[in-house]
Amino acid sequence: MKEHNSSTTARVVAFYRAVESNKPENERICYDPYAHHFISPKISALKKKWLLTSVNMRIYEWIFPGVYAYFAARTRYIDDYLQWCLDHDYQQVVILGAGFDSRAYRFNQFKDRVKVFEVDHPATQGEKKAKLAELFGALPEHVVYVPIDFHTQTLSQRLLESGYNQKSKTLFIWEGVTFYLTADAVDETLAFVAKHSGSQSSLLFDYTYPDAITGTSPLKEARIWRKFAKKKGEPLLFGIQKDMIEQYLAKRGFTQVANAPHEILHQRYLIGINQKRYITPMLAVVHATVKPD
């Protein structure tokens, strides 16, 4: 990641969450009332002008078909699973590469009994904390901010230093990150989750497929994504073979694997007025439970 450009991806994703959240309740797939606070004033002004926003979204959809719908469905899928975890007595949530994720602030159950650890690059996290302090008057007490420099620090080191309890039932959310990491880096994170979390802890992340990494995908959006990511200095590095996710995670200490490729996301969330929206097949979401000792 380029340090001076550390929040660019987070800001783009926040913009599309804001656009989706601005739709009527019966039309939107996900809802994030805080997303608009994390986009630049220039883009925020654009969002308020319906015609310009509509044109911008059409251009984006032409360049990256189905990616916007995926962002919305991914957000909703993670929200739904997080709610399930909160209803089943999870005690901690760790958000890896938190960016401008707002779940710690829009799920009321966090404030009463669940501690949240947001792990991210210091530059992005510093910007986020400043905005949160502006919005709320002070940083929420139930959130622990864990800045990390992956060049010199480890996830284990920083989380344990920050009060993470490795015996507590924990949900790890790893959204929009794995494709930019090496296979070894992904393995290191999975190993930490499998070995340093309490009974029935779980992990949720999204991933792409090897043909998006190699440039051999037949999908227009996959080929453009690869070129765009390389140009901005964050090349695509990691994918998991289709239909191999269960075996992949089983070898790394996980069970009860629930995979949600684009077909499932479409069936579950692109319904009613959204049923004709195209969602890209190049990405999928998965959650799994840590195997018992």
Backbone as numpy.savetxt, mean C-alpha at the origin, in Angstrom:
# Nx Ny Nz CAx CAy CAz Cx Cy Cz
15.66 4.14 -4.06 14.82 5.33 -4.06 15.69 6.58 -4.06
15.36 7.54 -4.88 16.06 8.82 -4.86 15.59 9.61 -3.65
16.52 10.00 -2.78 16.12 10.64 -1.54 15.38 11.95 -1.77
15.81 12.73 -2.77 15.16 14.02 -2.97 13.78 13.87 -3.59
13.47 12.66 -4.05 12.20 12.42 -4.74 11.38 11.38 -3.98
11.62 11.30 -2.68 11.13 10.16 -1.91 9.61 10.08 -1.81
8.91 11.20 -1.92 7.46 11.16 -1.71 6.66 11.26 -3.00
7.31 11.22 -4.15 6.61 11.38 -5.42 5.55 10.31 -5.63
5.92 9.05 -5.48 4.97 7.96 -5.67 3.83 8.04 -4.67
4.17 8.33 -3.41 3.14 8.44 -2.37 2.15 9.55 -2.70
2.65 10.65 -3.25 1.78 11.78 -3.58 0.85 11.43 -4.75
1.37 10.72 -5.73 0.56 10.32 -6.88 -0.58 9.41 -6.43
-0.26 8.42 -5.60 -1.29 7.50 -5.12 -2.31 8.23 -4.26
-1.86 9.18 -3.45 -2.79 9.98 -2.64 -3.74 10.77 -3.53
-3.22 11.29 -4.64 -4.07 12.05 -5.56 -5.21 11.19 -6.09
-4.90 9.96 -6.49 -5.94 9.11 -7.05 -6.91 8.62 -5.99
-6.45 8.47 -4.76 -7.39 8.18 -3.67 -8.31 9.38 -3.44
-7.75 10.58 -3.55 -8.55 11.79 -3.36 -9.60 11.93 -4.45
-9.23 11.63 -5.68 -10.18 11.72 -6.79 -11.32 10.72 -6.59
-10.97 9.49 -6.22 -12.01 8.48 -6.00 -12.91 8.87 -4.83
-12.32 9.41 -3.78 -13.08 9.78 -2.59 -14.02 10.94 -2.85
-13.74 11.72 -3.88 -14.54 12.89 -4.21 -15.81 12.52 -4.99
-15.92 11.26 -5.38 -17.09 10.81 -6.12 -18.28 10.61 -5.18
-19.50 10.57 -5.72 -20.67 10.27 -4.89 -20.52 8.92 -4.19
-21.15 8.78 -3.05 -20.98 7.58 -2.23 -21.33 6.30 -2.99
-22.35 6.36 -3.85 -22.76 5.15 -4.57 -21.86 4.83 -5.75
-20.90 5.70 -6.03 -20.02 5.49 -7.18 -18.59 5.17 -6.77
-18.13 5.70 -5.66 -16.73 5.50 -5.28 -16.49 4.09 -4.75
-15.28 3.61 -5.02 -14.88 2.28 -4.57 -14.25 2.35 -3.18
-13.48 3.39 -2.94 -12.84 3.57 -1.64 -13.07 5.00 -1.16
-12.83 5.21 0.13 -13.03 6.55 0.69 -11.91 6.88 1.65
-11.19 7.94 1.35 -10.10 8.42 2.20 -10.26 9.93 2.36
-10.87 10.38 3.45 -11.14 11.81 3.63 -9.90 12.67 3.85
-8.75 12.03 4.08 -7.53 12.78 4.33 -6.61 12.88 3.12
-6.88 12.10 2.09 -5.95 12.01 0.96 -5.64 13.36 0.34
-6.65 14.23 0.22 -6.43 15.51 -0.47 -5.46 16.42 0.27
-5.23 16.15 1.55 -4.29 16.98 2.31 -2.83 16.70 1.93
-2.59 15.58 1.26 -1.22 15.17 0.98 -0.82 15.33 -0.48
-1.59 16.11 -1.21 -1.21 16.42 -2.59 -0.83 17.89 -2.67
-0.07 18.23 -3.68 0.44 19.60 -3.78 -0.70 20.58 -4.01
-0.55 21.84 -3.61 -1.60 22.85 -3.81 -2.02 22.98 -5.27
-1.06 22.87 -6.17 -1.38 22.99 -7.60 -2.29 21.85 -8.04
-1.96 20.62 -7.62 -2.78 19.47 -7.99 -4.12 19.51 -7.26
-4.10 19.99 -6.02 -5.34 20.11 -5.26 -6.31 21.07 -5.94
-5.78 22.15 -6.48 -6.62 23.11 -7.20 -7.20 22.47 -8.46
-6.39 21.64 -9.12 -6.85 20.93 -10.30 -8.00 19.99 -9.95
-7.89 19.30 -8.80 -8.90 18.34 -8.38 -10.27 19.00 -8.19
-10.26 20.27 -7.79 -11.51 20.99 -7.53 -12.22 21.38 -8.83
-11.49 21.33 -9.94 -12.09 21.68 -11.23 -12.46 20.39 -11.94
-13.73 20.05 -11.90 -14.19 18.75 -12.37 -13.75 18.46 -13.79
-13.89 19.43 -14.70 -13.58 19.19 -16.10 -12.10 18.87 -16.28
-11.24 19.66 -15.63 -9.80 19.42 -15.75 -9.42 18.07 -15.14
-10.03 17.74 -14.01 -9.76 16.44 -13.39 -10.19 15.32 -14.31
-11.36 15.46 -14.93 -11.87 14.44 -15.83 -10.94 14.23 -17.01
-10.45 15.33 -17.58 -9.51 15.23 -18.71 -8.22 14.57 -18.26
-7.71 14.98 -17.10 -6.48 14.40 -16.57 -6.62 12.90 -16.35
-7.76 12.48 -15.82 -7.97 11.06 -15.55 -8.10 10.26 -16.84
-8.70 10.86 -17.85 -8.81 10.17 -19.14 -7.43 9.98 -19.77
-6.59 10.99 -19.64 -5.22 10.88 -20.16 -4.46 9.79 -19.41
-4.58 9.80 -18.08 -3.90 8.80 -17.27 -4.39 7.40 -17.63
-5.70 7.25 -17.82 -6.26 5.94 -18.15 -5.77 5.47 -19.52
-5.57 6.41 -20.42 -5.06 6.05 -21.75 -3.61 5.58 -21.65
-2.82 6.22 -20.80 -1.41 5.85 -20.65 -1.25 4.58 -19.82
-1.97 4.51 -18.71 -1.87 3.38 -17.78 -3.25 2.74 -17.61
-3.73 2.00 -18.60 -5.09 1.44 -18.51 -5.27 0.56 -17.27
-6.34 0.83 -16.54 -6.72 -0.04 -15.43 -5.96 0.13 -14.13
-4.96 1.02 -14.11 -4.15 1.18 -12.90 -4.90 2.00 -11.84
-5.60 3.02 -12.27 -6.39 3.83 -11.33 -7.44 2.97 -10.63
-8.14 2.13 -11.39 -9.14 1.24 -10.79 -8.47 0.28 -9.81
-7.26 -0.16 -10.16 -6.53 -1.05 -9.25 -6.20 -0.33 -7.94
-5.72 0.92 -8.03 -5.41 1.68 -6.82 -6.64 1.75 -5.90
-7.79 2.04 -6.49 -9.02 2.17 -5.70 -9.42 0.83 -5.08
-9.36 -0.24 -5.88 -9.74 -1.56 -5.37 -8.75 -2.06 -4.33
-7.46 -1.79 -4.55 -6.45 -2.19 -3.56 -6.70 -1.50 -2.22
-6.96 -0.20 -2.27 -7.24 0.54 -1.04 -8.42 -0.06 -0.30
-9.48 -0.36 -1.02 -10.69 -0.92 -0.41 -10.43 -2.32 0.15
-9.71 -3.12 -0.59 -9.40 -4.48 -0.14 -8.62 -4.45 1.17
-7.60 -3.59 1.23 -6.79 -3.49 2.45 -7.63 -2.94 3.59
-8.46 -1.95 3.31 -9.35 -1.40 4.35 -10.25 -2.49 4.92
-10.81 -3.31 4.04 -11.72 -4.36 4.50 -11.00 -5.40 5.34
-9.79 -5.78 4.92 -9.05 -6.77 5.69 -8.58 -6.19 7.02
-8.17 -4.95 7.00 -7.77 -4.28 8.24 -8.94 -4.25 9.22
-10.13 -3.92 8.73 -11.30 -3.91 9.61 -11.55 -5.29 10.21
-11.39 -6.32 9.39 -11.55 -7.69 9.90 -10.55 -7.98 11.01
-9.31 -7.57 10.82 -8.28 -7.79 11.83 -8.59 -7.04 13.12
-9.06 -5.82 13.00 -9.42 -5.04 14.18 -10.58 -5.68 14.93
-11.49 -6.31 14.19 -12.62 -7.00 14.81 -12.22 -8.33 15.44
-10.99 -8.80 15.14 -10.52 -10.08 15.65 -9.30 -9.90 16.56
-9.29 -8.82 17.28 -8.37 -8.62 18.41 -6.89 -8.53 18.04
-6.59 -7.96 16.90 -5.19 -7.65 16.60 -4.76 -6.50 17.50
-3.51 -6.54 17.96 -3.03 -5.57 18.94 -2.09 -4.52 18.35
-1.48 -4.84 17.22 -0.55 -3.92 16.57 -0.77 -3.94 15.06
-0.51 -2.83 14.42 -0.47 -2.76 12.96 0.84 -2.08 12.58
1.57 -2.71 11.68 2.82 -2.14 11.16 2.61 -1.83 9.68
2.78 -0.57 9.31 2.61 -0.17 7.91 3.99 0.10 7.33
4.42 -0.77 6.44 5.76 -0.69 5.86 5.72 0.18 4.60
6.59 1.18 4.53 6.52 2.11 3.41 5.22 2.88 3.46
4.94 3.48 4.62 3.61 4.05 4.89 3.21 5.17 3.95
4.18 5.93 3.44 3.83 7.02 2.55 2.81 7.94 3.19
1.75 8.26 2.43 0.69 9.11 2.95 -0.56 8.30 3.30
-0.34 7.05 3.70 -1.42 6.19 4.19 -2.12 6.87 5.37
-3.45 6.85 5.37 -4.20 7.54 6.43 -5.00 6.60 7.32
-4.75 5.30 7.21 -5.58 4.35 7.95 -5.49 4.54 9.46
-4.33 4.92 9.95 -4.16 5.11 11.39 -5.03 6.23 11.93
-5.55 7.08 11.03 -6.29 8.28 11.45 -7.78 8.18 11.12
-8.15 7.27 10.23 -9.56 7.16 9.86 -10.25 5.90 10.40
-9.51 5.02 11.06 -10.12 3.87 11.74 -10.16 4.16 13.23
-11.34 4.40 13.77 -11.47 4.82 15.16 -10.98 3.79 16.17
-11.02 2.51 15.80 -10.61 1.47 16.75 -9.13 1.59 17.14
-8.34 2.19 16.27 -6.92 2.36 16.59 -6.74 3.17 17.87
-7.54 4.18 18.03 -7.33 5.14 19.11 -7.55 4.53 20.49
-8.32 3.46 20.56 -8.67 2.88 21.85 -7.69 1.80 22.31
-7.24 0.93 21.38 -6.52 -0.24 21.88 -5.43 -0.78 20.96
-5.23 -0.20 19.79 -4.27 -0.75 18.84 -3.17 0.26 18.55
-1.94 -0.19 18.66 -0.80 0.67 18.37 -0.41 0.50 16.90
-0.10 1.61 16.25 0.29 1.60 14.84 1.74 2.06 14.71
2.51 1.31 13.93 3.88 1.69 13.62 3.95 2.02 12.13
4.28 3.25 11.81 4.45 3.66 10.41 5.94 3.72 10.10
6.38 2.86 9.21 7.79 2.75 8.84 7.99 3.37 7.47
8.93 4.32 7.35 9.13 4.95 6.05 10.43 5.73 6.00
10.75 6.18 4.80 11.91 7.03 4.56 11.75 8.33 5.36
12.81 8.81 5.98 12.70 10.02 6.82 12.13 11.24 6.10
12.45 11.41 4.82 11.96 12.59 4.10 10.45 12.57 3.95
9.92 11.45 3.49 8.47 11.33 3.33 7.77 11.41 4.68
8.32 10.73 5.66 7.70 10.72 6.98 7.71 12.10 7.64
8.80 12.84 7.45 8.87 14.18 8.01 7.81 15.09 7.42
7.62 14.99 6.12 6.59 15.79 5.45 5.19 15.41 5.94
4.97 14.12 6.11 3.67 13.65 6.58 3.39 14.12 8.00
4.36 14.01 8.88 4.18 14.41 10.28 3.87 15.90 10.40
4.51 16.70 9.57 4.25 18.14 9.59 2.80 18.42 9.20
2.31 17.73 8.18 0.92 17.92 7.75 -0.06 17.42 8.81
0.24 16.29 9.43 -0.65 15.75 10.47 -0.73 16.68 11.67
0.41 17.24 12.06 0.41 18.18 13.19 -0.42 19.41 12.86
-0.37 19.82 11.60 -1.18 20.96 11.14 -2.67 20.62 11.18
-3.01 19.39 10.79 -4.42 18.98 10.74 -5.01 18.75 12.12
-4.26 18.08 13.00 -4.79 17.64 14.29 -4.32 18.47 15.47
-3.38 19.36 15.24 -2.84 20.15 16.34 -1.68 19.48 17.05
-1.63 18.15 16.98 -0.55 17.36 17.56 -0.57 15.98 16.90
0.53 15.27 16.98 0.58 13.93 16.40 -0.19 12.96 17.30
-0.98 12.07 16.70 -1.77 11.12 17.50 -0.89 10.23 18.36
-1.33 9.97 19.59 -0.52 9.20 20.53 -0.46 7.72 20.20
-1.43 7.20 19.45 -1.44 5.77 19.17 -0.56 5.39 17.99
0.09 6.37 17.36 0.95 6.10 16.20 2.41 6.33 16.58
3.25 5.34 16.23 4.69 5.46 16.42 5.32 5.60 15.04
6.05 6.67 14.82 6.69 6.92 13.52 8.11 6.38 13.55
8.41 5.51 12.60 9.69 4.81 12.58 10.44 5.18 11.31
11.26 6.23 11.33 12.06 6.56 10.15 13.16 5.53 9.98
13.44 5.14 8.76 14.46 4.13 8.53 15.26 4.43 7.27
16.55 4.28 7.38 17.45 4.36 6.23 17.90 2.93 5.95
17.35 2.33 4.90 17.62 0.92 4.63 19.07 0.68 4.20
19.81 1.74 3.92 21.23 1.58 3.58 22.05 1.28 4.82
21.61 1.75 5.99 22.42 1.62 7.20 21.69 0.96 8.36
20.37 0.75 8.25 19.59 0.21 9.35 18.74 -0.97 8.87
18.33 -1.81 9.81 17.46 -2.93 9.48 16.07 -2.71 10.07
15.09 -3.38 9.47 13.71 -3.28 9.96 13.64 -3.78 11.40
14.30 -4.90 11.68 14.30 -5.46 13.02 14.84 -4.46 14.03
15.97 -3.88 13.71 16.61 -2.91 14.60 15.69 -1.73 14.90
15.13 -1.13 13.85 14.35 0.09 14.04 13.01 -0.19 14.74
12.34 -1.28 14.38 11.06 -1.58 15.02 11.23 -1.89 16.50
12.21 -2.73 16.82 12.43 -3.10 18.22 12.85 -1.90 19.05
13.63 -1.01 18.46 14.03 0.22 19.15 12.83 1.13 19.41
11.79 0.98 18.60 10.64 1.89 18.66 9.49 1.36 19.51
9.70 0.24 20.20 8.68 -0.28 21.09 7.78 -1.36 20.51
8.13 -1.87 19.34 7.36 -2.96 18.74 7.44 -4.20 19.63
6.28 -4.83 19.88 6.21 -6.03 20.71 6.10 -7.25 19.81
7.15 -8.04 19.75 7.16 -9.17 18.83 6.33 -10.37 19.31
5.68 -10.24 20.46 4.80 -11.29 20.94 3.32 -10.95 20.70
3.06 -9.75 20.24 1.67 -9.31 20.02 1.15 -9.76 18.66
-0.14 -9.96 18.58 -0.81 -10.31 17.33 -0.82 -9.08 16.44
-0.16 -9.17 15.30 0.14 -7.99 14.49 -0.25 -8.18 13.04
-0.76 -7.13 12.43 -0.97 -7.09 10.98 0.10 -6.20 10.37
0.80 -6.74 9.38 1.76 -5.97 8.59 1.12 -5.62 7.25
1.08 -4.34 6.93 0.57 -3.87 5.64 1.75 -3.36 4.83
1.89 -3.90 3.62 3.05 -3.61 2.77 2.52 -3.27 1.38
2.08 -2.06 1.20 1.32 -1.66 0.01 2.18 -0.90 -0.98
2.20 -1.38 -2.23 2.88 -0.65 -3.30 4.38 -0.59 -3.18
5.00 -1.63 -2.61 6.43 -1.57 -2.33 7.23 -2.71 -2.96
6.73 -3.93 -2.91 7.57 -5.10 -3.21 8.22 -5.07 -4.58
7.53 -4.53 -5.58 8.07 -4.55 -6.94 9.34 -3.73 -7.11
9.60 -2.80 -6.18 10.78 -1.95 -6.27 11.96 -2.50 -5.46
11.79 -3.67 -4.86 12.83 -4.25 -4.02 13.49 -5.44 -4.71
14.67 -5.80 -4.24 15.31 -7.02 -4.72 14.64 -8.22 -4.06
14.84 -9.40 -4.65 14.28 -10.62 -4.06 14.82 -10.85 -2.66
16.10 -10.54 -2.46 16.70 -10.70 -1.13 16.05 -9.77 -0.11
15.78 -8.54 -0.51 15.16 -7.58 0.41 13.74 -8.02 0.78
13.01 -8.56 -0.18 11.67 -9.09 0.10 11.77 -10.25 1.09
12.72 -11.15 0.85 12.91 -12.29 1.74 13.25 -11.85 3.17
14.07 -10.83 3.29 14.45 -10.34 4.62 13.23 -9.84 5.40
12.35 -9.12 4.71 11.15 -8.61 5.37 10.21 -9.74 5.74
10.01 -10.68 4.83 9.14 -11.82 5.12 9.68 -12.63 6.29
10.99 -12.79 6.35 11.61 -13.54 7.45 11.38 -12.84 8.78
11.49 -11.51 8.77 11.25 -10.77 10.01 9.82 -10.97 10.49
8.87 -10.85 9.58 7.46 -11.01 9.96 7.21 -12.41 10.50
7.75 -13.42 9.81 7.52 -14.81 10.20 8.14 -15.15 11.55
9.28 -14.54 11.86 10.03 -14.92 13.07 9.84 -13.97 14.25
9.30 -12.78 14.00 9.26 -11.77 15.06 7.87 -11.16 15.23
6.85 -12.00 15.16 5.49 -11.51 15.41 4.71 -12.57 16.18
3.68 -12.13 16.89 2.94 -13.02 17.77 2.07 -14.03 17.03
1.50 -14.93 17.79 0.63 -15.97 17.24 -0.51 -15.37 16.44
-0.77 -15.96 15.26 -1.86 -15.57 14.35 -1.64 -14.20 13.72
-0.43 -13.70 13.76 -0.13 -12.45 13.05 -0.26 -12.68 11.55
-0.45 -11.61 10.81 -0.63 -11.76 9.36 0.05 -10.63 8.60
0.19 -10.87 7.32 0.85 -9.94 6.41 -0.02 -9.76 5.18
-0.13 -8.52 4.72 -0.85 -8.21 3.48 0.05 -7.36 2.60
0.19 -7.76 1.33 0.98 -6.96 0.40 0.47 -7.15 -1.01
0.91 -6.29 -1.91 0.59 -6.49 -3.32 1.87 -6.75 -4.09
1.70 -7.32 -5.27 2.86 -7.75 -6.05 2.51 -7.76 -7.53
3.53 -7.81 -8.35 3.35 -7.95 -9.79 3.96 -9.27 -10.24
3.97 -9.49 -11.55 4.44 -10.75 -12.11 5.78 -10.55 -12.84
6.53 -11.63 -13.04 7.86 -11.50 -13.65 7.87 -10.85 -15.03
6.81 -11.03 -15.84 6.85 -10.45 -17.18 6.77 -8.92 -17.15
6.23 -8.36 -16.07 6.26 -6.89 -15.92 7.68 -6.42 -15.62
8.44 -7.24 -14.91 9.81 -6.90 -14.55 10.74 -7.00 -15.76
10.54 -8.03 -16.57 11.43 -8.28 -17.71 11.06 -7.50 -18.96
9.88 -6.91 -18.97 9.44 -6.17 -20.15 8.79 -7.04 -21.21
8.44 -8.27 -20.86 7.84 -9.20 -21.82 6.32 -9.29 -21.70
5.74 -8.50 -20.82 4.28 -8.53 -20.65 3.59 -8.02 -21.91
2.47 -8.66 -22.31 1.71 -8.16 -23.46 0.89 -6.92 -23.13
0.84 -6.55 -21.85 0.00 -5.43 -21.43 0.70 -4.09 -21.65
0.00 -3.18 -22.30 0.54 -1.83 -22.53 0.95 -1.17 -21.23
0.07 -1.25 -20.22 0.33 -0.56 -18.96 1.56 -1.11 -18.25
1.82 -2.40 -18.41 3.00 -3.01 -17.77 4.28 -2.52 -18.42
4.27 -2.43 -19.74 5.49 -1.98 -20.45 5.77 -0.51 -20.15
4.73 0.32 -20.11 4.92 1.75 -19.82 5.35 1.94 -18.37
4.74 1.18 -17.46 5.12 1.26 -16.04 6.60 0.96 -15.86
7.07 -0.08 -16.54 8.48 -0.46 -16.43 9.39 0.67 -16.90
9.06 1.28 -18.03 9.88 2.38 -18.56 9.82 3.59 -17.64
8.63 3.90 -17.15 8.44 5.06 -16.28 9.21 4.89 -14.97
9.13 3.70 -14.38 9.81 3.43 -13.11 11.32 3.54 -13.28
11.83 3.01 -14.37 13.28 3.07 -14.62 13.73 4.51 -14.81
12.93 5.29 -15.52 13.28 6.69 -15.80 13.36 7.52 -14.53
12.48 7.25 -13.57 12.48 8.06 -12.34 13.41 7.49 -11.27
14.19 6.47 -11.64 15.21 5.95 -10.74 14.73 4.90 -9.76
13.53 4.35 -9.98 13.00 3.30 -9.11 12.60 2.11 -9.98
13.57 1.39 -10.55 13.26 0.31 -11.49 12.49 -0.83 -10.84
11.68 -1.50 -11.64 10.96 -2.68 -11.16 11.95 -3.84 -11.05
11.94 -4.50 -9.91 12.95 -5.53 -9.64 12.38 -6.88 -9.26
11.15 -6.93 -8.77 10.68 -8.18 -8.16 9.25 -8.50 -8.56
9.05 -9.75 -8.95 7.71 -10.25 -9.24 7.60 -11.70 -8.80
6.37 -12.17 -8.63 6.11 -13.55 -8.24 5.29 -14.21 -9.34
5.70 -15.40 -9.73 5.04 -16.11 -10.82 3.56 -16.32 -10.54
2.73 -16.14 -11.55 1.30 -16.38 -11.40 1.06 -17.81 -10.90
0.09 -17.95 -10.03 -0.31 -19.24 -9.46 0.74 -19.87 -8.56
1.79 -19.12 -8.20 2.84 -19.65 -7.33 2.89 -18.95 -5.97
1.98 -18.03 -5.73 2.05 -17.23 -4.52 1.89 -18.08 -3.26
1.02 -19.09 -3.29 0.82 -19.92 -2.10 2.08 -20.70 -1.76
2.71 -21.31 -2.78 3.94 -22.05 -2.54 5.06 -21.12 -2.09
5.12 -19.94 -2.71 6.16 -18.97 -2.37 6.07 -18.59 -0.89
4.89 -18.28 -0.41 4.73 -17.86 0.98 4.84 -19.04 1.95
4.40 -20.22 1.55 4.51 -21.39 2.42 5.97 -21.70 2.74
6.84 -21.53 1.76 8.27 -21.78 1.97 8.89 -20.76 2.92
8.21 -19.66 3.12 8.76 -18.57 3.93 8.03 -18.40 5.26
7.28 -19.43 5.64 6.71 -19.43 6.98 5.29 -18.92 7.11
4.52 -18.98 6.01 3.14 -18.47 6.05 2.14 -19.53 5.63
0.93 -19.38 6.12 -0.15 -20.30 5.79 -1.43 -19.50 5.57
-2.53 -20.18 5.27 -3.83 -19.53 5.05 -3.70 -18.37 4.05
-3.10 -18.68 2.93 -2.85 -17.67 1.90 -4.14 -17.36 1.15
-4.49 -16.09 1.08 -5.67 -15.64 0.33 -5.21 -14.67 -0.74
-5.27 -15.11 -1.98 -4.78 -14.30 -3.10 -5.94 -13.60 -3.79
-5.73 -12.34 -4.15 -6.78 -11.56 -4.82 -6.21 -10.95 -6.10
-6.19 -11.72 -7.20 -5.81 -11.13 -8.48 -6.91 -10.23 -8.99
-6.71 -9.69 -10.18 -7.64 -8.67 -10.67 -9.07 -9.18 -10.81
-9.24 -10.47 -11.13 -10.60 -11.00 -11.28 -11.40 -10.89 -9.98
-10.75 -11.21 -8.87 -11.43 -11.14 -7.58 -11.70 -9.70 -7.18
-10.73 -8.83 -7.41 -10.94 -7.42 -7.09 -12.10 -6.84 -7.90
-12.16 -7.22 -9.18 -13.24 -6.73 -10.04 -14.60 -7.26 -9.55
-14.65 -8.54 -9.27 -15.91 -9.15 -8.83 -16.41 -8.55 -7.53
-15.48 -8.23 -6.65 -15.86 -7.75 -5.32 -16.18 -6.26 -5.29
-15.42 -5.46 -6.06 -15.52 -4.00 -5.89 -15.98 -3.23 -7.12
-15.75 -3.75 -8.31 -16.17 -3.03 -9.51 -17.55 -3.52 -9.90
-18.52 -3.08 -9.13 -19.90 -3.52 -9.30 -20.79 -2.31 -9.55
-22.04 -2.57 -9.92 -22.97 -1.48 -10.16 -22.47 -0.54 -11.24
-22.38 0.74 -10.90 -21.96 1.75 -11.87 -20.51 1.54 -12.32
-19.73 0.78 -11.55 -18.31 0.57 -11.86 -18.02 -0.73 -12.59
-19.04 -1.51 -12.90 -18.79 -2.85 -13.40 -18.10 -2.89 -14.77
-18.18 -1.79 -15.52 -17.52 -1.77 -16.83 -16.12 -1.17 -16.78
-15.69 -0.75 -15.59 -14.34 -0.20 -15.47 -13.32 -1.33 -15.63
-12.26 -1.02 -16.33 -11.18 -1.99 -16.55 -10.18 -1.91 -15.41
-9.80 -3.07 -14.86 -8.77 -3.12 -13.83 -7.60 -3.93 -14.37
-6.40 -3.40 -14.27 -5.25 -4.06 -14.87 -5.01 -5.45 -14.27
-4.66 -6.43 -15.12 -4.33 -7.78 -14.63 -2.87 -7.91 -14.17
-2.10 -6.83 -14.19 -0.65 -6.96 -13.92 -0.30 -6.93 -12.43
-1.31 -6.77 -11.56 -1.05 -6.66 -10.13 -2.07 -7.50 -9.35
-1.66 -7.91 -8.16 -2.55 -8.69 -7.29 -2.24 -8.35 -5.84
-3.20 -8.65 -4.97 -3.04 -8.43 -3.53 -3.16 -9.78 -2.84
-2.40 -9.97 -1.77 -2.44 -11.24 -1.05 -2.31 -10.99 0.45
-2.97 -11.82 1.24 -2.69 -11.80 2.68 -2.52 -13.24 3.16
-1.72 -13.40 4.21 -1.40 -14.72 4.74 -1.12 -14.61 6.23
-1.24 -15.75 6.91 -1.03 -15.81 8.35 0.30 -16.49 8.65
0.98 -16.01 9.67 2.24 -16.61 10.08 1.97 -18.02 10.62
2.76 -19.00 10.14 2.60 -20.37 10.62 2.90 -20.46 12.11
2.12 -21.25 12.84 2.42 -21.43 14.27 3.73 -22.18 14.45
4.38 -21.95 15.57 5.65 -22.64 15.86 5.44 -24.13 15.99
